[in-house]
Amino acid sequence: MTALSLVIRPERPEDAPAIERLQARAFGPGRFARTAYRLREGAAERVDLGVTASVGSFLVGSVRMGPVRSGAARFVMLGPLAVDPSFEGRGIGSTLTRAAIDAARQAGEGLVILVGDAPYYSRFGFTPVPPGRLSLPGPVDPARLLWLELAAGFCEGVSGLVEAVRA
């Protein structure tokens, strides 16, 4: 396999149309029915925490984060993480995830949550949310609701329904 000339950089507002096309290629129309997408619908985005991957002028990967809250606690939700199907299996998703976590940490965020595969995301330090601590406004397999504490002790007071912070 040849090495990619991959460029990883922070998301910019003008990337939005290309990211939308990438998500359509990666997930198809069924993505809109998922709870995580429903939660993000109409919500603010943290463009400052988004990261993109390009080969030449072609956007091949993107990860975004959005602000969420549970009660008074505010934190961020990672996703969607999208990689163009023709570029899967080359470590792009891992690179983007690490970069987004680093951006959240540098921005002073205390917690990142996501809905995803625990075996994949455990390599970044994500663990399942303890039963009964957090819930999303729709059906989610509890084993797929994961969190990563970025600031020691932040998770101690976090519980309840997760809601998107609206724009």
C-alpha positions in Angstrom: 0.0 0.0 0.0 1.4 3.4 -0.9 1.6 6.2 1.6 -0.9 8.9 1.5 0.0 12.6 1.3 -2.5 13.3 4.0 -3.1 16.8 5.3 -4.7 17.0 8.8 -5.9 20.5 9.7 -8.6 22.3 11.8 -12.0 22.5 10.2 -12.9 25.9 8.6 -16.4 27.2 8.1 -16.0 26.9 4.3 -15.5 23.1 4.7 -19.2 22.6 5.6 -20.4 21.6 2.1 -17.6 19.2 1.5 -18.1 17.6 5.0 -21.8 17.2 4.2 -21.0 15.4 1.0 -18.4 13.2 2.8 -21.0 12.2 5.5 -23.5 11.3 2.7 -20.9 9.0 1.1 -19.8 7.5 4.4 -23.2 7.0 6.1 -26.0 7.3 3.5 -29.4 8.7 4.2 -30.0 6.4 7.2 -27.8 8.6 9.3 -30.6 11.0 9.9 -32.6 8.5 11.9 -29.9 7.7 14.4 -30.2 9.2 17.9 -26.8 10.8 17.8 -27.8 12.7 14.6 -31.1 13.6 16.0 -29.4 15.1 19.1 -27.1 17.2 16.9 -30.0 18.4 14.6 -30.3 22.2 14.9 -27.5 22.3 17.5 -24.5 24.5 17.6 -21.2 23.1 16.3 -17.7 23.7 17.7 -15.9 24.4 14.5 -12.9 25.2 16.5 -12.7 21.5 17.6 -13.5 20.0 14.2 -10.6 18.4 12.2 -10.4 17.4 8.5 -8.2 15.1 6.5 -7.5 15.8 2.8 -5.5 14.1 0.0 -4.8 16.9 -2.4 -8.0 18.9 -2.6 -10.2 15.9 -1.9 -11.7 15.8 1.7 -11.3 12.2 2.8 -12.1 12.5 6.5 -13.7 14.7 9.1 -14.6 14.7 12.8 -16.8 17.2 14.5 -17.7 18.1 18.0 -20.8 19.8 19.4 -21.6 21.3 22.7 -24.0 19.4 24.9 -25.1 19.6 28.5 -26.7 17.5 31.2 -28.2 19.7 33.9 -25.6 22.4 34.6 -22.7 20.4 33.3 -21.5 21.4 29.8 -19.2 19.3 27.7 -18.8 18.1 24.1 -20.0 15.2 22.0 -17.6 13.8 19.4 -19.2 13.0 16.1 -19.8 12.4 13.4 -16.4 10.8 12.5 -16.5 10.2 8.8 -14.0 8.7 6.4 -14.5 8.3 2.7 -15.2 4.6 2.1 -12.4 4.4 -0.5 -9.9 5.5 2.2 -11.0 3.3 5.1 -8.5 1.2 6.9 -5.6 3.6 6.6 -5.7 5.1 10.1 -7.4 8.3 9.1 -10.2 7.9 11.6 -7.7 7.3 14.4 -5.7 10.3 13.4 -8.7 12.5 13.3 -10.0 11.2 16.7 -6.7 11.9 18.4 -6.5 15.4 16.9 -10.1 16.2 18.0 -9.5 15.0 21.5 -6.3 17.1 21.7 -8.2 20.1 20.4 -10.9 19.6 23.1 -8.2 19.2 25.8 -6.4 22.4 24.7 -9.7 24.3 24.6 -10.2 23.4 28.3 -13.1 20.9 27.9 -13.6 18.6 30.8 -15.5 15.7 29.1 -16.1 14.2 25.7 -18.9 11.7 25.1 -19.9 9.8 22.0 -22.0 6.9 20.7 -19.7 4.3 19.2 -18.0 1.0 19.3 -16.2 0.5 22.7 -13.5 -1.7 21.2 -12.5 1.0 18.7 -12.7 4.0 21.0 -11.1 2.4 24.0 -7.7 2.9 22.4 -8.3 6.6 23.0 -9.3 6.2 26.6 -13.1 6.1 26.2 -15.0 3.9 28.6 -18.7 3.0 28.9 -20.7 5.5 30.8 -21.7 3.9 34.1 -25.3 2.5 33.9 -27.9 5.1 34.8 -25.5 8.1 34.7 -26.4 9.6 31.3 -29.2 9.1 28.8 -29.8 10.4 25.3 -33.2 11.6 23.9 -33.7 8.4 21.9 -32.8 4.8 21.8 -29.1 4.0 22.3 -27.4 0.8 23.3 -26.0 1.7 26.7 -22.8 -0.2 25.9 -22.2 2.3 23.0 -22.5 5.4 25.1 -18.9 6.2 26.0 -17.0 9.0 27.7 -13.5 10.3 28.1 -12.8 12.6 31.1 -10.3 15.3 30.2 -10.3 17.2 33.5 -9.8 15.1 36.6 -13.0 14.9 38.7 -15.3 16.4 36.0 -17.5 13.3 35.6 -18.3 13.2 39.4 -21.3 15.6 39.0 -22.4 14.6 35.5 -25.7 12.7 35.2 -29.1 12.9 33.6 -30.4 13.5 30.1 -27.9 14.8 27.5 -29.2 17.7 25.5 -27.7 19.6 22.6 -26.7 23.3 23.2 -28.7 25.1 20.5 -27.1 27.7 18.2 
